[in-house]
Amino acid sequence: MPYGCTPTTSAHRRIAGSDRYRTAPDLAEAIRVLHEWIPASQPRPALPVRAAALIRDHHRRLLLVRGPDDEDFSLPGGRCDKLGPDAPPTAMAREVSEELRLTVVPGELVWTGWSEAESSDGENKVHFLFEANILGTSVPVPNPTEVAEIRWAGHHEALRLLHPAEADRIHRIACGRTHGWQHHIAHAR
């Protein structure tokens, strides 16, 4: 088990303090808990859905991207369209193609979760993170309107470069956790 990971058991429901993380044993329980938090008398929020890719090279390094206006790196991917049939695996492949001109096939779903106040405007999001297999060329060609910089990074370097919420997701995946809620706490660099 990677350094810093604690084993997850059926009795292990909290990863950190009650104000930071909440976990559920499966997606059905997560939905049930969300319904408890949002009373039926309140309109259901329409959360943005983000689908991202874990793209690895033959050295097992992760492909990271940094947008033109971003300080931190992120995993390639983007939002699902609000209307129409844009399932998370389809959105992930489309966004990777738009950002990096790579053709990928979605693989295993390795993370599903909800984050609170992750973006600079405090927006909440639903996240899907997929392993992605590259078809054809494996040389990314960044679209300069979407990507200012790319980097292949090993696990520890990726944790240092990624936005803290994305680094947390990568750490949780390495620890065998595949779903959860995240509350982003502002960080100083």
N, C-alpha and C positions, 0 to 999 in steps of 0.2 A: 504494500500500500504506500503511495507517495507520502513524502514528508508533510506533516501538517494536516493529514486527513484523519478523521475519526470514523470508526465503523458505524454504519447506519443499521439500526435494528428496527423492528416494528414498534418498539417503545420509544425510539429516538425520533422525536417530532420537531424539536427545535435545534437549529444549527448554531444560532447565536442568540443574543438577547431578544426579548419579545418585540422590541421596536425595530429590529433589523431584518430578520428572516422568519418565514413560516414555511413549513413543508407539509406535504400531504403524500400519502402512500401511492396515490394514483390520480389520473386526470379527473375521474368521476368525483372523487373526494374534494379535489381542488375546486371544481365547479360548485359543489354543494356548499363549501365554505364561502366562496365568493357570493353566492346567493344569500347567505346569512349576513354578510357584511353590507350588502346593498339591499335595503328593505324593498319589498314588493311595491310599496307606495312611491318609490323613487324611480324615475326613468333609468333604464339600464344605460350605462355609458358605452359609447362606441370607441373602443380602444384601438389605436393603430396596431397592426400586426406586422412584425418584422421577421423576415426569413433570411438567415445567414448561412454561410458555407464554411466548413472546416476543410480547407484544401491543403494537402500535404505533398511535399516533394519526396523524392526517393531517400532523402536523409531524415524524413519524418518532421521536417520543419514546417511551420504553419505560414500560409500566405496572409499577410496583413496589408491593409490599405489605410491611407490617411487622406481624408477629403481636403479640398482647397481651403476650407475655413475651419478645419479641425486641428486641435492641439494634439490629441491622442490618436493612436491607430485604432482600427476596428477590424472586424472580420468582414470579408466581402459579402454583400447582400443588400437588402433594402426592404421597403414596405410592399405589402400586398396591396393591389388596387382595392379601393373601397367598394367598388361596384363590379359586378360581373364575376365570372369564374376564374379567380386568380388564387388557387390553392397555394399554401406555403412552399411546397417543393417546386412548383412551377415558377412562383415569384423569385425564389432563390436563384434558379437557373437563369431566368431572364435578367435579373439584376447583375449577376456575375458576368453575363455576356455584355451588358451595357457598360459596366465599369471597366472590365479587363479584356474584353474580346476573347474570352475563353468559353468553350463549350463544355458544360459539366452535366453529369447525370447525378441526380440526388441519390444518396446512399442512405445509411441508417440515420434515423432521427435520434440525436444524442442529447438534446435538451429541449424542454418546453417549459415556459415559465412566464411570469408576469413581473414587471418591474415598475416601481413607483418612483416618479420624479427623477428618472435617469437622464433625460436630456436637459439642455441648458434652460429650456422654457418650462421645466417641471412636468413634462408630459409623461403619462403612464403608458406602458406598451406591453403587448403580448409578444413573446419571442419563441421562434422555432429555429433550432440550429441543427443542420444536417451535415453528415460527412458528404463530401462531393468528390466524384471521380471525374478527372479531366479526360475528354475525348479529343483526339487530334493533338495539335500543338500544345505544349505545356509552358509556353513562354507568354506571360501576361503582357498585353499592350494596353496600358492605362488610357482611359478616356480622360483627357485633361480637364474637362468640365466637371468630372465627378471624382477623380483621383489625382492628388498632387504627388503622392509617393507610395511605392510598394516596398515591402520588405519580406524576405523569407526569414523566419526567426525560430530558434529552438524554444522549447517549453519555457524556460526561465526568462529568456529575453522577451518572449511574447508577453508573459505576465507583467513585465516591467513597462513595455511599450503600449499595451492595450489600455483603453478606457477602463477605469476600475471595475465597472459593472461587467464588462466583457471578460476581464481578467478573472473576476470571481466566477463567472460561468465556466471558464476553462479549468479553473482549479476544482470546482465542484465535479465536473465531468471526470477529471483525473482521479477523483476520490470515489467515483462510482455513483454519483448523484445525477439523476437525469431530469429532475423537474423541481420547481419551487418558486417562491416569491422572493423578490429582491427589493430592498429599499436603498436607494443610492444616498450615501452620505457624502456631502461635498468634500473634496480633497484639495490639499495644497501641494503644489509641486515645487 
